[in-house]
Amino acid sequence: MKSFRPLWIALRAAVLATAVFWVALFIVNRSGWQAPLGATEPVVFFVVFFLGLLMVGVKG
């Protein structure tokens, strides 16, 4: 079962990131803000992705 631990962690992270994305998109849509050229969803995705990278902490 130890071999499935990374897969389980990745699945939980994906579910959490998806939930954060949809909640953020819901809030943005309810506020009435729209990105130019209909790029609202990609902008929200990029922000959630970038914040996720910052939370993980890229180590060099």
TAFEN-V209950 format. One record per pair of residues at least 12 apart in sequence whose ideal C-beta (glycine too) atoms are under 6 Angstrom apart, sorted by the first residue. I is the first residue (numbers start at 1). GAP is how many residues later the second one is. D is the distance in Angstrom with one decimal. If there is no record, write none. Layout:
i: <I	I>
gap: <GAP	GAP>
d: <D	D>
//
This chain:
i: <20	21	24	25	28>
gap: <28	27	20	19	16>
d: <5.6	5.0	5.3	5.1	5.9>
//
